[in-house]
Amino acid sequence: MNPAHPKAPLWLALAALGLAAAPVGAGEPLGTDLYAGYSYARLDDLSRHGASAAVSFHAIGPLAGFVDVGAHWGSQEGTSRSDLTLMAGPGVRFGSRGGTVFFVRALAGLVRDRSSIGVLDVDISESHSSFGVLAGGGVDVRVAKSLALRAQADYQWTDSDALVKKSGYRLGAGVVYRLGTAP
């Protein structure tokens, strides 16, 4: 990556999100899933609560494409910390679109960390963007024709800088809206 263009990974991630959303707009008959829910992340002994949203779409056979966006926030010793992740990549889905669907995925993309501290009504903050990987899976249990409940678990690794690597896990639960669901 060229250091003269620090926002290049952000533009690349946004372009990937746009390409992944194209099947949603086309009303893909083989199934596109939209997910939104609560997310809990524990990275290097720091707990963070947040939310995540994702879109997954059919590719070929059981292969699928995934795009995931997550935001988490928390504090440690008076320092507020937050992170934003934007990841995309391949996965595999098993099961029946009209029933329970299991999935595994391996995503890569942008992680934006922010730390801030307030001193006498002044907010001092520092942000850092880096490469990250998210790998895991989950299960979608159908509750209505186009709705399912999701539980998922992922391992997250972030290359914060040359000396620090952060890793941990992320758990999530939420609602899936299935487009193109079989009757």
Secondary structure, 3 states (H helix, E strand, C coil): CCCCCCCHHHHHHHHHHHHHHHHHHCCCCCCEEEEEEEEEEEECCEEEEEEEEEEEEECCCCEEEEEEEEEEEEEECCEEEEEEEEEEEEEEEEECCCCCEEEEEEEEEEEEEEEEEEECCEEEEEEEEEEEEEEEEEEEEECCCCEEEEEEEEEEEEECCCCCEEEEEEEEEEEEEEECCCC
